[in-house]
Amino acid sequence: MVLIFTAAFLVSLQDAIAVTVAGVFGLMLTGGLGFLFWRAQRRDLQYTQLATAADATSNFARVLSAAQRAGWRIARAEPGRRLDAEISVSLLDKGERVAVQFRGNEVLVASICDPSVGFSLVGRRHCAAHRELVRQAVLAAGEVGIAEGSNAPEL
């Protein structure tokens, strides 16, 4: 239908080629931008792996304490295994979600941006700050090694 409508305004073959090239360029540009956003969001959803000197129970206690001091709402807490928290930015909004898993001396942390904010630099900064709070909490246990985008399961 759109092709038939557009064809009514095309006078020459040169016009048809120009419209086709513009359409292909637009398709490639939006596809490329979509791919870049998809990659950035996928990378943000991966767990950051922190290697610590402490055991899972000690790491859990430190992260739980830091989360409570920061005012996070604990959604799920399994001592020594997992901690899920929500950070609200307003009374009607759940805000970001932080998932922390404890495996031996490793701590895996991921933060999901607030869906009402969408994909934005502000949302990404908030999530990075939440991951940093967890890193600082387990840093008290000793030296920490970080592996970005680990092969841990995605959220």
MIDOSE-1310 file (N, C-alpha, C; in nm, 2 decimals, decimal comma, always signed):
residues 155
mvli	+0,08/-0,12/+0,00/+0,00/+0,00/+0,00/+0,09/+0,13/+0,00; +0,19/+0,13/+0,09/+0,28/+0,24/+0,10/+0,36/+0,25/-0,03; +0,40/+0,14/-0,09/+0,47/+0,14/-0,21/+0,39/+0,20/-0,32; +0,27/+0,16/-0,33/+0,18/+0,21/-0,44/+0,16/+0,36/-0,42
ftaa	+0,14/+0,41/-0,30/+0,12/+0,55/-0,27/+0,25/+0,63/-0,31; +0,36/+0,58/-0,27/+0,49/+0,64/-0,30/+0,52/+0,64/-0,45; +0,48/+0,54/-0,52/+0,50/+0,53/-0,66/+0,43/+0,64/-0,74; +0,32/+0,69/-0,69/+0,25/+0,79/-0,76/+0,33/+0,92/-0,76
flvs	+0,42/+0,94/-0,67/+0,50/+1,06/-0,67/+0,63/+1,05/-0,74; +0,67/+0,93/-0,78/+0,80/+0,91/-0,85/+0,78/+0,94/-1,00; +0,87/+1,03/-1,05/+0,86/+1,07/-1,18/+0,96/+0,99/-1,27; +1,08/+0,97/-1,21/+1,18/+0,90/-1,29/+1,24/+0,79/-1,21
lqda	+1,32/+0,71/-1,28/+1,39/+0,60/-1,22/+1,49/+0,65/-1,11; +1,55/+0,77/-1,14/+1,64/+0,82/-1,04/+1,57/+0,85/-0,91; +1,45/+0,90/-0,91/+1,37/+0,92/-0,79/+1,34/+0,79/-0,71; +1,31/+0,68/-0,79/+1,29/+0,55/-0,73/+1,41/+0,50/-0,66
iavt	+1,53/+0,52/-0,72/+1,65/+0,47/-0,66/+1,68/+0,55/-0,54; +1,66/+0,68/-0,54/+1,68/+0,77/-0,42/+1,60/+0,73/-0,31; +1,47/+0,70/-0,33/+1,38/+0,66/-0,23/+1,42/+0,52/-0,17; +1,46/+0,43/-0,26/+1,50/+0,30/-0,22/+1,63/+0,31/-0,13
vagv	+1,72/+0,39/-0,17/+1,85/+0,40/-0,10/+1,82/+0,46/+0,04; +1,73/+0,56/+0,04/+1,70/+0,63/+0,17/+1,63/+0,53/+0,26; +1,54/+0,44/+0,21/+1,47/+0,34/+0,29/+1,57/+0,24/+0,34; +1,66/+0,19/+0,26/+1,76/+0,09/+0,31/+1,85/+0,16/+0,41
fglm	+1,89/+0,28/+0,39/+1,98/+0,35/+0,49/+1,91/+0,36/+0,62; +1,78/+0,40/+0,62/+1,70/+0,41/+0,74/+1,69/+0,28/+0,81; +1,66/+0,17/+0,74/+1,65/+0,04/+0,79/+1,78/+0,00/+0,86; +1,90/+0,02/+0,79/+2,02/-0,02/+0,85/+2,06/+0,06/+0,97
ltgg	+2,03/+0,20/+0,97/+2,06/+0,28/+1,08/+1,97/+0,24/+1,21; +1,84/+0,22/+1,19/+1,76/+0,18/+1,30/+1,80/+0,04/+1,35; +1,83/-0,05/+1,26/+1,88/-0,18/+1,30/+2,01/-0,18/+1,38; +2,10/-0,09/+1,33/+2,23/-0,08/+1,40/+2,21/-0,02/+1,54
lgfl	+2,13/+0,08/+1,55/+2,11/+0,14/+1,69/+2,04/+0,05/+1,78; +1,94/-0,03/+1,73/+1,87/-0,13/+1,81/+1,97/-0,23/+1,86; +2,06/-0,28/+1,77/+2,16/-0,37/+1,81/+2,25/-0,32/+1,92; +2,30/-0,19/+1,91/+2,38/-0,13/+2,01/+2,31/-0,12/+2,15
fwra	+2,18/-0,08/+2,15/+2,10/-0,08/+2,27/+2,09/-0,22/+2,33; +2,06/-0,32/+2,24/+2,04/-0,46/+2,29/+2,17/-0,50/+2,36; +2,29/-0,48/+2,29/+2,42/-0,52/+2,35/+2,44/-0,45/+2,49; +2,42/-0,32/+2,50/+2,44/-0,25/+2,62/+2,35/-0,30/+2,73
qrrd	+2,22/-0,33/+2,70/+2,13/-0,38/+2,80/+2,17/-0,52/+2,84; +2,21/-0,60/+2,75/+2,25/-0,74/+2,78/+2,37/-0,74/+2,87; +2,47/-0,65/+2,84/+2,59/-0,64/+2,92/+2,55/-0,60/+3,06; +2,46/-0,50/+3,07/+2,42/-0,45/+3,20/+2,35/-0,56/+3,29
lqyt	+2,28/-0,66/+3,22/+2,21/-0,76/+3,29/+2,30/-0,88/+3,34; +2,43/-0,88/+3,30/+2,52/-0,98/+3,34/+2,57/-0,96/+3,48; +2,59/-1,07/+3,55/+2,65/-1,06/+3,68/+2,79/-1,01/+3,68; +2,83/-0,93/+3,77/+2,96/-0,89/+3,80/+3,02/-0,98/+3,91
qlat	+3,13/-1,05/+3,88/+3,18/-1,15/+3,97/+3,29/-1,09/+4,06; +3,27/-1,10/+4,19/+3,37/-1,04/+4,28/+3,43/-1,16/+4,36; +3,56/-1,18/+4,35/+3,63/-1,28/+4,43/+3,68/-1,22/+4,56; +3,64/-1,28/+4,67/+3,68/-1,22/+4,80/+3,76/-1,32/+4,88
aada	+3,81/-1,28/+4,99/+3,88/-1,37/+5,08/+3,79/-1,43/+5,19; +3,67/-1,38/+5,20/+3,58/-1,42/+5,30/+3,48/-1,53/+5,25; +3,41/-1,60/+5,34/+3,32/-1,71/+5,30/+3,18/-1,64/+5,27; +3,09/-1,73/+5,21/+2,96/-1,68/+5,17/+2,88/-1,62/+5,28
tsnf	+2,89/-1,68/+5,40/+2,81/-1,63/+5,52/+2,86/-1,49/+5,56; +2,99/-1,47/+5,56/+3,04/-1,34/+5,60/+3,01/-1,23/+5,50; +3,02/-1,27/+5,37/+2,99/-1,18/+5,26/+2,84/-1,14/+5,27; +2,76/-1,24/+5,29/+2,61/-1,21/+5,30/+2,58/-1,11/+5,41
arvl	+2,64/-1,13/+5,53/+2,62/-1,04/+5,64/+2,66/-0,90/+5,61; +2,78/-0,89/+5,54/+2,83/-0,75/+5,50/+2,73/-0,68/+5,40; +2,69/-0,76/+5,30/+2,60/-0,70/+5,20/+2,47/-0,67/+5,26; +2,41/-0,76/+5,34/+2,28/-0,73/+5,40/+2,29/-0,60/+5,49
saaq	+2,40/-0,59/+5,57/+2,41/-0,47/+5,65/+2,42/-0,34/+5,57; +2,50/-0,35/+5,46/+2,51/-0,23/+5,37/+2,38/-0,20/+5,30; +2,31/-0,30/+5,26/+2,18/-0,28/+5,20/+2,08/-0,21/+5,29; +2,08/-0,26/+5,42/+1,99/-0,20/+5,52/+2,03/-0,06/+5,55
ragw	+2,15/-0,03/+5,56/+2,20/+0,11/+5,58/+2,16/+0,20/+5,47; +2,16/+0,15/+5,35/+2,13/+0,22/+5,23/+1,98/+0,24/+5,21; +1,90/+0,17/+5,29/+1,76/+0,18/+5,28/+1,69/+0,09/+5,17; +1,76/-0,01/+5,13/+1,71/-0,10/+5,03/+1,60/-0,18/+5,10
riar	+1,49/-0,22/+5,02/+1,39/-0,31/+5,07/+1,43/-0,45/+5,03; +1,45/-0,53/+5,13/+1,50/-0,67/+5,10/+1,37/-0,75/+5,06; +1,38/-0,80/+4,93/+1,27/-0,88/+4,88/+1,29/-1,03/+4,91; +1,41/-1,07/+4,91/+1,44/-1,22/+4,93/+1,58/-1,23/+5,00
aepg	+1,59/-1,30/+5,10/+1,72/-1,32/+5,17/+1,73/-1,47/+5,21; +1,83/-1,53/+5,15/+1,87/-1,67/+5,19/+2,01/-1,66/+5,24; +2,03/-1,66/+5,37/+2,17/-1,64/+5,42/+2,27/-1,73/+5,36; +2,38/-1,67/+5,32/+2,49/-1,74/+5,26/+2,46/-1,79/+5,11
rrld	+2,35/-1,75/+5,06/+2,32/-1,80/+4,92/+2,27/-1,68/+4,83; +2,17/-1,61/+4,87/+2,11/-1,51/+4,78/+2,05/-1,39/+4,85; +2,06/-1,28/+4,79/+1,99/-1,16/+4,85/+1,94/-1,08/+4,73; +1,81/-1,05/+4,73/+1,74/-0,97/+4,63/+1,68/-0,85/+4,70
aeis	+1,71/-0,73/+4,64/+1,66/-0,61/+4,70/+1,60/-0,52/+4,60; +1,51/-0,43/+4,64/+1,45/-0,33/+4,55/+1,48/-0,19/+4,61; +1,52/-0,10/+4,52/+1,55/+0,03/+4,56/+1,45/+0,12/+4,50; +1,36/+0,18/+4,58/+1,26/+0,26/+4,53/+1,30/+0,41/+4,52
vsll	+1,25/+0,47/+4,42/+1,28/+0,61/+4,40/+1,16/+0,70/+4,43; +1,04/+0,64/+4,44/+0,92/+0,71/+4,48/+0,83/+0,61/+4,55; +0,72/+0,66/+4,61/+0,63/+0,58/+4,68/+0,55/+0,48/+4,59; +0,53/+0,52/+4,46/+0,45/+0,44/+4,37/+0,54/+0,35/+4,28
dkge	+0,67/+0,36/+4,29/+0,76/+0,30/+4,20/+0,85/+0,20/+4,27; +0,87/+0,08/+4,22/+0,96/-0,01/+4,28/+1,10/+0,02/+4,26; +1,14/+0,09/+4,15/+1,28/+0,13/+4,13/+1,37/+0,02/+4,08; +1,49/+0,03/+4,10/+1,59/-0,07/+4,06/+1,58/-0,20/+4,14
rvav	+1,63/-0,31/+4,08/+1,64/-0,43/+4,16/+1,78/-0,48/+4,15; +1,83/-0,53/+4,27/+1,96/-0,58/+4,28/+1,96/-0,72/+4,32; +2,03/-0,81/+4,25/+2,04/-0,95/+4,28/+2,18/-0,98/+4,32; +2,20/-1,04/+4,43/+2,34/-1,08/+4,48/+2,33/-1,23/+4,51
qfrg	+2,43/-1,30/+4,45/+2,44/-1,45/+4,48/+2,58/-1,47/+4,55; +2,58/-1,56/+4,64/+2,70/-1,59/+4,72/+2,74/-1,74/+4,69; +2,86/-1,76/+4,64/+2,91/-1,90/+4,61/+3,05/-1,91/+4,66; +3,06/-1,97/+4,78/+3,19/-1,99/+4,84/+3,25/-1,85/+4,87
nevl	+3,36/-1,82/+4,81/+3,42/-1,69/+4,84/+3,39/-1,59/+4,72; +3,30/-1,63/+4,63/+3,27/-1,54/+4,52/+3,13/-1,47/+4,55; +3,12/-1,35/+4,51/+2,99/-1,28/+4,52/+2,96/-1,23/+4,37; +2,84/-1,27/+4,33/+2,79/-1,23/+4,20/+2,68/-1,12/+4,22
vasi	+2,70/-1,01/+4,15/+2,60/-0,90/+4,17/+2,55/-0,85/+4,04; +2,42/-0,82/+4,03/+2,36/-0,77/+3,91/+2,26/-0,67/+3,95; +2,24/-0,56/+3,87/+2,14/-0,46/+3,90/+2,06/-0,44/+3,78; +1,93/-0,44/+3,79/+1,84/-0,41/+3,68/+1,78/-0,27/+3,69
cdps	+1,79/-0,19/+3,59/+1,74/-0,06/+3,59/+1,59/-0,05/+3,61; +1,55/+0,06/+3,66/+1,41/+0,09/+3,68/+1,34/+0,09/+3,54; +1,23/+0,01/+3,53/+1,17/+0,00/+3,40/+1,09/+0,13/+3,36; +1,05/+0,21/+3,46/+0,98/+0,33/+3,43/+1,08/+0,44/+3,38
vgfs	+1,21/+0,43/+3,41/+1,31/+0,52/+3,36/+1,35/+0,48/+3,22; +1,35/+0,35/+3,19/+1,39/+0,30/+3,06/+1,54/+0,29/+3,05; +1,58/+0,28/+2,93/+1,73/+0,27/+2,90/+1,78/+0,41/+2,90; +1,85/+0,45/+3,00/+1,90/+0,59/+3,01/+2,03/+0,59/+3,08
lvgr	+2,11/+0,70/+3,07/+2,23/+0,71/+3,14/+2,21/+0,72/+3,29; +2,10/+0,79/+3,33/+2,08/+0,80/+3,47/+2,05/+0,67/+3,53; +1,97/+0,58/+3,47/+1,94/+0,45/+3,51/+2,06/+0,36/+3,52; +2,15/+0,38/+3,42/+2,27/+0,30/+3,42/+2,36/+0,34/+3,53
rhca	+2,37/+0,47/+3,56/+2,45/+0,52/+3,67/+2,40/+0,47/+3,81; +2,26/+0,47/+3,82/+2,21/+0,42/+3,95/+2,25/+0,27/+3,97; +2,23/+0,19/+3,86/+2,27/+0,05/+3,87/+2,41/+0,03/+3,90; +2,50/+0,11/+3,84/+2,64/+0,10/+3,87/+2,67/+0,14/+4,01
ahre	+2,60/+0,23/+4,07/+2,62/+0,27/+4,21/+2,58/+0,16/+4,30; +2,47/+0,09/+4,27/+2,43/-0,02/+4,35/+2,53/-0,14/+4,35; +2,58/-0,17/+4,23/+2,69/-0,27/+4,22/+2,81/-0,23/+4,30; +2,84/-0,10/+4,30/+2,96/-0,05/+4,37/+2,94/-0,06/+4,52
lvrq	+2,81/-0,03/+4,57/+2,79/-0,05/+4,71/+2,81/-0,19/+4,76; +2,77/-0,29/+4,68/+2,80/-0,43/+4,71/+2,95/-0,46/+4,71; +3,02/-0,40/+4,61/+3,16/-0,42/+4,60/+3,23/-0,36/+4,72; +3,19/-0,25/+4,76/+3,25/-0,18/+4,88/+3,22/-0,26/+5,01
avla	+3,10/-0,32/+5,01/+3,07/-0,40/+5,13/+3,15/-0,52/+5,15; +3,18/-0,59/+5,04/+3,26/-0,71/+5,05/+3,41/-0,68/+5,04; +3,45/-0,55/+5,00/+3,58/-0,51/+5,00/+3,64/-0,51/+5,14; +3,55/-0,49/+5,24/+3,60/-0,49/+5,38/+3,65/-0,62/+5,42
agev	+3,62/-0,73/+5,35/+3,67/-0,86/+5,38/+3,81/-0,89/+5,33; +3,86/-0,80/+5,25/+4,00/-0,81/+5,20/+4,00/-0,77/+5,06; +4,11/-0,82/+4,99/+4,13/-0,79/+4,85/+4,02/-0,85/+4,76; +3,97/-0,78/+4,67/+3,86/-0,82/+4,58/+3,91/-0,82/+4,44
giae	+3,88/-0,93/+4,37/+3,91/-0,93/+4,22/+3,77/-0,92/+4,15; +3,77/-0,85/+4,04/+3,65/-0,83/+3,97/+3,66/-0,89/+3,83; +3,55/-0,96/+3,79/+3,54/-1,01/+3,65/+3,41/-0,96/+3,59; +3,42/-0,86/+3,50/+3,29/-0,81/+3,44/+3,24/-0,91/+3,35
gsna	+3,10/-0,92/+3,34/+3,04/-1,00/+3,24/+3,08/-1,15/+3,26; +3,07/-1,20/+3,38/+3,11/-1,34/+3,40/+3,02/-1,43/+3,33; +3,05/-1,56/+3,33/+2,97/-1,66/+3,27/+2,86/-1,71/+3,36; +2,83/-1,63/+3,46/+2,72/-1,66/+3,56/+2,59/-1,64/+3,48
pel	+2,49/-1,70/+3,53/+2,36/-1,69/+3,46/+2,31/-1,55/+3,46; +2,24/-1,51/+3,35/+2,19/-1,38/+3,34/+2,06/-1,37/+3,42; +2,01/-1,25/+3,46/+1,89/-1,23/+3,52/+1,77/-1,25/+3,43
